[in-house]
Amino acid sequence: MKKTTQGDLSKKLLKYGALSAAIMGIADASGQIIYTDIADVTLLPGGPTFVNLDIDVNGVNDYQVVNNANGAFLLPITAAGTAVGGPNGFVGFAPSYAYPSNLPANATVDGNNNIIGSTGTLYFGVNCAYSSDWCGGVTDGYVGLVFDIGGATHFGWARLDLAVDRTSLVIKDFAYNSVAGESLLTGQQTLGIAVNTFDDFTYFVDHSKNLNLVSSTQIEEVTIFDLLGKEVKQLRLNSSRATVSISDLNPGIYLAKATAEGQVKTFKILLK
């Protein structure tokens, strides 16, 4: 288990998440489930005590997880950047305080769950809060997430460990369904559908620095990123075959993301 300092954490999550998860294939390259695997982040009361989570890897934090001497908490972050809940929330219950549910693997996260839109108490104080599902000794527990992307509701999950004595809280990975309103299962990393839109997808760069794309289904768009994760070109195609010039890009390696029928395919471009 790798420990990460709080100073390194924000840089790691933004750079690693934005580059690797969004365009290098840690995001599911053939479906709607966008999965992000991070180096395990261990939160200790003595520090680091919190981590911000950018679930959809767009550079805007969606949640903050805190573990300090007062307890451990899950704080949904608003569009304004404050951790006070709404429109983001989580699956949970509220007998007195709001508690995130400790969901098992393969539990459905959707609009039928009880959604809480305020600070969630994983545990409080020296003694674990009496109503909490997270009273220590939890391995691979899942929190169901409900958060806003552009005014639309999306569902996701985050996987946590909590030590028996509650001194160590570990954030392992997270995922969400990129289709608004669509459910997913806790622990789900791929869509798992029988038909893959990109099964017969081919591409190549010719000697004239044209990117050639062929697919049996209509490709809606292709976005190209450099190795720093910066978007350098977006091509709106709406065609199953396309030849587009990328001669304006400098020689080097690029990463591209194609979308078709709600699915995503990532691939590498070598431009000489």
C-alpha positions in Angstrom: 0.0 0.0 0.0 1.5 3.3 -1.1 1.1 6.3 1.1 0.7 9.7 -0.5 1.4 13.1 1.1 -1.3 15.7 1.0 1.0 18.0 -1.0 1.5 15.4 -3.6 -2.0 14.2 -3.6 -3.8 17.0 -5.5 -1.1 17.0 -8.2 -1.3 13.2 -8.5 -5.0 13.0 -8.7 -5.3 15.8 -11.3 -2.5 14.7 -13.5 -2.8 11.0 -13.2 -6.6 11.1 -13.2 -7.0 13.5 -16.1 -4.4 11.9 -18.3 -4.6 8.2 -17.4 -8.3 7.8 -16.6 -9.7 10.1 -19.2 -7.6 9.3 -22.2 -5.2 6.4 -21.6 -7.6 3.6 -21.0 -8.0 3.5 -17.3 -11.3 4.8 -18.2 -13.2 1.9 -19.8 -12.4 2.2 -23.5 -15.5 0.4 -24.7 -18.4 1.5 -22.6 -20.1 4.0 -20.4 -18.4 3.1 -17.1 -15.5 5.5 -16.5 -13.2 3.9 -14.0 -10.3 5.6 -12.2 -7.6 3.6 -10.3 -5.4 5.8 -8.1 -2.4 5.0 -6.0 -4.0 4.1 -2.6 -4.4 7.2 -0.6 -4.1 6.7 3.2 -5.6 9.4 5.4 -4.3 9.5 9.0 -5.4 11.8 11.9 -1.9 13.1 12.0 -1.9 13.8 8.2 -2.7 13.9 5.5 -6.2 14.2 6.8 -8.2 14.8 3.7 -8.4 14.2 -0.1 -10.5 15.8 -2.8 -12.0 13.4 -5.4 -12.7 14.5 -8.9 -14.9 11.6 -10.0 -15.5 12.6 -13.6 -11.9 13.9 -13.9 -12.8 17.3 -15.3 -10.5 19.3 -13.0 -13.4 20.2 -10.6 -13.6 18.4 -7.3 -16.8 16.6 -6.5 -16.2 15.2 -3.0 -13.9 15.6 0.0 -13.0 12.7 2.3 -11.8 13.7 5.7 -10.2 11.6 8.5 -9.2 13.5 11.6 -9.3 13.4 15.4 -13.0 14.1 15.3 -13.9 11.3 13.0 -14.2 10.5 9.3 -16.5 12.3 6.9 -17.7 12.4 3.3 -18.4 15.9 2.1 -20.1 16.5 -1.3 -18.8 19.6 -2.9 -21.0 22.1 -4.7 -20.3 23.7 -8.0 -19.1 26.7 -6.1 -16.3 24.6 -4.6 -17.6 24.5 -1.1 -18.0 21.2 0.7 -21.6 21.7 2.0 -23.6 19.3 -0.2 -26.0 19.6 -3.1 -26.3 18.9 -5.9 -23.8 16.2 -5.1 -24.7 13.5 -2.6 -24.4 9.9 -1.6 -26.4 6.7 -0.9 -27.1 6.7 2.9 -29.5 7.1 5.7 -30.2 9.7 8.4 -31.6 8.4 11.7 -30.0 11.5 13.4 -26.9 12.4 11.5 -26.4 11.6 7.8 -24.5 8.3 7.3 -23.1 6.9 4.0 -24.2 3.3 3.5 -21.4 0.7 3.4 -22.5 -1.1 0.2 -21.3 -4.5 -0.8 -19.9 -5.3 -4.2 -22.4 -5.5 -7.1 -25.0 -3.3 -5.3 -27.0 -1.1 -7.7 -26.5 2.7 -7.5 -29.4 4.6 -9.1 -32.3 6.9 -8.3 -34.1 4.2 -6.3 -31.5 4.5 -3.5 -32.0 6.9 -0.6 -29.9 9.9 -1.5 -28.3 12.2 1.1 -27.1 15.6 0.0 -25.2 16.8 3.1 -22.0 15.9 5.0 -21.8 12.2 5.7 -20.5 10.8 8.9 -18.4 7.6 8.4 -17.7 7.6 12.1 -17.6 10.2 14.8 -15.2 10.6 17.7 -13.3 8.0 19.6 -16.2 5.6 19.6 -17.8 4.8 16.3 -21.1 6.5 15.7 -23.8 3.9 16.7 -25.7 4.1 13.4 -22.7 3.9 11.1 -22.0 1.1 8.7 -18.3 2.0 8.8 -17.4 1.0 12.4 -13.9 -0.2 11.6 -12.4 -3.3 10.1 -14.0 -2.5 6.7 -12.2 -3.8 3.6 -13.4 -2.9 0.2 -16.5 -1.1 1.3 -18.3 1.0 -1.3 -20.0 4.4 -1.1 -22.7 5.1 -3.7 -22.2 8.5 -5.3 -24.7 10.8 -6.9 -23.3 13.9 -8.5 -23.9 16.6 -11.1 -22.3 17.0 -14.5 -23.6 19.9 -16.5 -26.9 20.0 -14.7 -27.5 16.2 -15.2 -27.4 13.5 -12.5 -24.8 10.8 -12.7 -24.2 7.7 -10.4 -20.9 6.3 -9.3 -19.0 4.6 -6.5 -15.9 5.0 -4.4 -14.1 2.1 -2.6 -12.7 2.6 0.9 -10.9 0.6 3.7 -11.3 1.6 7.3 -9.0 0.2 10.0 -10.4 -1.5 13.0 -9.2 1.3 15.3 -10.3 3.9 12.7 -6.9 5.6 12.5 -6.4 4.7 8.9 -8.8 5.4 6.1 -7.8 4.4 2.6 -9.3 5.6 -0.7 -8.6 3.0 -3.4 -10.5 3.8 -6.6 -13.8 5.1 -8.0 -16.0 5.0 -11.1 -19.2 6.5 -12.6 -21.6 6.0 -15.4 -21.0 8.6 -18.1 -24.7 8.4 -19.2 -26.9 10.7 -17.2 -29.4 8.9 -15.1 -28.1 5.4 -15.8 -27.3 3.1 -12.9 -24.1 1.1 -12.3 -23.0 -1.6 -9.8 -20.5 -1.0 -7.0 -17.1 -2.3 -8.1 -18.2 -2.2 -11.8 -15.3 -1.1 -14.0 -16.6 -2.0 -17.5 -20.0 -1.9 -19.1 -19.9 -5.6 -19.8 -22.1 -5.5 -22.9 -22.0 -8.2 -25.5 -21.6 -6.0 -28.5 -18.7 -3.6 -28.7 -19.2 -0.8 -31.1 -15.4 -0.6 -31.7 -14.8 -4.3 -32.4 -13.9 -3.5 -36.0 -12.5 0.0 -35.5 -9.2 0.7 -37.4 -7.1 3.7 -37.7 -3.7 4.8 -39.1 -1.7 7.9 -39.9 -0.6 8.1 -43.6 2.5 9.8 -45.0 0.6 13.0 -45.5 -0.1 13.3 -41.8 -3.8 12.4 -42.2 -5.6 10.4 -39.5 -7.7 7.7 -41.2 -10.6 6.2 -39.3 -12.8 3.3 -40.3 -15.7 1.8 -38.3 -18.9 -0.1 -39.0 -20.8 2.4 -36.9 -20.8 6.2 -37.1 -18.0 7.9 -35.2 -19.4 11.0 -33.6 -16.2 12.8 -32.7 -12.5 12.3 -31.9 -10.6 14.3 -29.4 -6.8 14.3 -29.4 -4.6 15.0 -26.3 -0.9 15.6 -25.9 1.0 13.6 -23.3 0.4 16.3 -20.7 -3.3 15.6 -21.0 -4.0 18.9 -22.9 -6.6 18.8 -25.6 -5.0 19.8 -28.9 -7.7 19.0 -31.4 -11.4 18.0 -31.5 -12.9 16.5 -34.7 -16.6 16.3 -35.1 -17.1 13.5 -37.7 -20.5 11.9 -37.6 -19.3 9.3 -40.2 -18.1 5.7 -40.2 -15.1 6.6 -42.4 -13.0 9.8 -42.2 -9.7 11.2 -43.3 -8.7 14.3 -41.4 -5.5 16.2 -41.5 -3.4 16.5 -38.3 -0.4 18.1 -40.0 -0.7 21.1 -37.8 0.4 19.0 -34.8 4.0 18.7 -33.9 5.7 15.3 -34.3 5.3 13.1 -31.3 2.9 10.7 -29.5 -0.7 11.7 -28.9 -3.6 10.0 -27.3 -7.0 10.1 -28.9 -10.6 9.4 -27.7 -13.3 8.4 -30.1 -17.0 8.3 -29.2 -19.7 6.3 -31.0 -23.2 5.1 -29.8 -22.4 6.1 -26.2 -19.2 4.1 -26.1 -15.6 5.4 -25.9 -12.4 4.1 -27.6 -9.0 5.3 -26.7 -5.9 4.9 -28.9 -2.4 6.1 -29.4 -1.2 8.2 -32.4 2.4 8.4 -33.5 3.0 11.5 -35.6 6.4 11.5 -37.4 
